[in-house]
Amino acid sequence: MKHVHSPLVIGAAPIILLLTLWAWLAASGIAPRALLPSPLDVAGRTLQSLSDPEFLSNVGVTLIRLVSGFAIGLAAGTVLAVLSVSSRSIQFVLDAYVRVLAPVPKIALYPVMILVLGFGHSSKIALVAIEAAFPVYLATLQGMRNVDQKLIWAARAAGARPAHCLLFVMIPAAAPSILTGARVAMVISCIVVFLSEMMSSTEGLGYLLIDAARNFRTVDMFVPIILISVLGLSLGAGFSFLRSRLLAGYPQA
């Protein structure tokens, strides 16, 4: 008999195991109920929160910051990678910045952004954009560097200019790498926007977590964590699905 292991089932197994362990710890009394509510309590509070207009408003704030920062980072990372490939001088300058800034946790730059942009949306969007730009830039650059030279030679032999080779040969050929970098950037963006809201905000999912912790509302603490996790997983899965659909004809995809 042939056994088929669905990726969905395999991927869900650790989550089911974690939920089972969580339910057992909450029911056994090993962890105090005040510190570790049961999954059913958290699920009930989550459903209740999803019908609360104020809660949904906070979710919307987080989504606006996330999508705006990611879109800016995606555009910036792609454009900078294209410029880097098109000019050795630009590549030299950008590589120097990447070597210096890549090892630095971008959240460490957040206090500077607060001083420059304030406590509102701008500083959080800027932080997400910077964090998202790095994986997109590196993935796009690597993808374009790995393009088969025969494709470029063929385009030039047909009379294509360097700019045309870049736009119509290198970028399409590097599409799998670009979308992979975008997927990584989206997941990182979810983490960064959540952290920035925890550090300084009066709205958003991160703020709701800190507000619940300050008032010792442990059930409410789990709701933002679950939602940002579901959001990150959903967006990551969405990018994987989009990549598989758009790049079905790519041999390297």
N, C-alpha and C positions, 0 to 999 in steps of 0.2 A: 504494500500500500504506500502510495506516495504522499509524503507529508509536505505541506506547503506552509511555510512560516511567513505570515503577513508582517511587513514592517510596522504596521500600525499596532498589532498585538504585541510585538517585541518591544516597541517603544513605550507602550502603555504599562508593561509589566512592572518597571521600577516605580511608577506613580502609584499603581495599585498596592504594591508592597509598602510604600511609604505611608499611604493612607491607612492601611491595615495596622501598621505599627503605631501610628498616631492614635487611632481609635483604641487600641489595646492599652497604651500608656494612659490615656485619659480615663478609660473605664476602670483600670486596675487601681487607680489611686496612687500609683508610684509618683506621678507628677501632680501637684495640687491643681484642682480644677480652676482655681483663680489664675494660675499661671499657664495652664494648657487646657483650653476648652476642647470639647469634642469636635470632630469634623462635622457632625450634624448641626451643632450649634453655630459653627462658622458658616456652613452652607445656608442655614436659615437666615442668618444675619446678612449674608451676601445678597440673597434674593430680596430681602426686605430693603436693603440699601439701593438696589437697582430700581426700585419704585419711588425713591426719594429724589425730588427735583434738585435739592441742594447737593446731594452726593453726585448725581449725574453731571451737574455743573462743574464739579471738581474733576471728574473724569474727562470732561470736555477740555478743560484747561490743560491737563496733562497731554491729551492728544494733540492739541494745537501746538504746544511747545515741542512735542516729539516730532510731529510731521514737518513743522517748519524748519527745525534744526537739521533734521535728516535730509530734507530736500536741498537746503543750502550746502550741507556737507557733501552730498552726492554730486551736485553740480560743480562745486569747487574742486573736489578731488579728481573728477574726470577731466576738467579743463586744465588743471595743473599738470596732470599726467600727460595730456596731449601736448602741452607746451614743452614739457621736459623732453619728450621724444623728438620734437621738432627742432630743438635748439640745444647744442652742447653747453652753451653758456648758461642758459636757464636751468638745464639739468644739473650743472655743477652747483649753482646757488641753492636750488631746491633740495638736492641731496644733502647739502651741509645742514640746512634747517631740519630735515628729517632725522639725520643722525643725532642732532642735539635734542630735539623735542620728542622723538618717538619713545625713548625710555621713560619719559616723565609722565606720571599719571596726570591726565588733563584736569582732573578734579582739583589738583593743587593750584591751578590757575584761576579757580573760581573766585577767590577773594579779590584778585586783581580785576576780574570782570565786574564784580559787584561795585568796586570803587569807580570804574569807568562807566558802566552802563546802568548801575542802580540795582535795586532788589526786584524789579519787575520781570516781565517776560524776556526782555532783551538779553540779559546776562545768561539766562538759562538756555535760550535758543542758541546763543553764541557758543556756549560750552558744548552743547550737543553737536553743533555744526563742526566744531574743531575736532571733536572725538570721532565723528563719522567720516570726516574727510581723509583721515590717515589710512584706514583699511581700503577705502575706495581708491585713493591715489596709488598705494602700493600694488593693489591687485590689478588696476588698469595698466600701470606702468609695466608690470611683469608680463601681463597678457600681450601688450603690444610689442614688447621686446622678443617674445617667443613666436611671433607671427612668422610663418614659413616665408623665407626670402624669395622663394620661387614665385609666390603670389605678387610680391612687390616688383620683381624683375619683369614679370609678364605684363603688369599694368604699365610700367615705364616703357616697355617695348611697344605697347599699344599707343603711346603718346601721352599718357597721364602725367600731369604735373605732380610735384611732391605733395602739395596740399590735397590734391585729389586722391593720391595714394593713401594719405593719412586718413581722410574722411571716409573713403569708399572701400578701402581694403583693410587697413590696420585696425581701425575701430570696430568694424563688423566682425573681423576675425578674432578680436579680443573680447567680444561680447560675453562669452562664458565666464571669463575672469572678472569682467566688470560686474556682472550680476552676482557672482560669488562674493566679491568685495562688498557689494551693496547689502547682501544678506547679513554678513558679519557686522556691518555698520549699523544696520537696523537693530540688531540684538543689543549691541553696545549702547546705542542711543536710548533704549528703554532703561537700561541700568543707570545711565548718566542723568537722564531727566528725573528719575526717581530720587537719586542721591541729592541732586541740586535742590529739589523741593523739600527734602528732609532738612537740609542745611539752612535754607532761608526762603521761606514762602509762607503766605497766608491762605494758599489755595493749592489744589492739586492732590494727587494720590499720596505723594511723599509727605505733604503737610498733614493729611488725615492720619497717617501712621504715627507721626510724632505727637499730634494732638491726642490721639487715643492712648499712647504710652504715658504721656504726662498725667493723664487723668486715670490711669490704671484700668482702662477698658480693654481687657485682653482680647475679647471676642472681636471688637472693632479693629484691633491691631492687625488681625489676620486678613481682613477683607481687602485692604489695599495691596497686601503682599500677593494674595491669590490673583487679584485682577491684573497686576502688572506682570505676573508670571504667565497668565493666560494670554495677555496681550503680546508679550514677547514670543511665546510659542506660536501663536496664531500668525503673527507677521512673518516669523521665520519660515513657517510651513508654507505661507502664501508665496514668499519669494522662491522657495524651492519648487513649488508647483508652477509658478510663472516661468522660472528658468527652464524647467523641463519642457514646457509647452512651446516657448519661444525658440528654444535651441534644439528642437527635436531633430533637425537636419544637420546639426553640427557634429562632425566626427569626434571632436575633442570634448564635447559636452557630456 
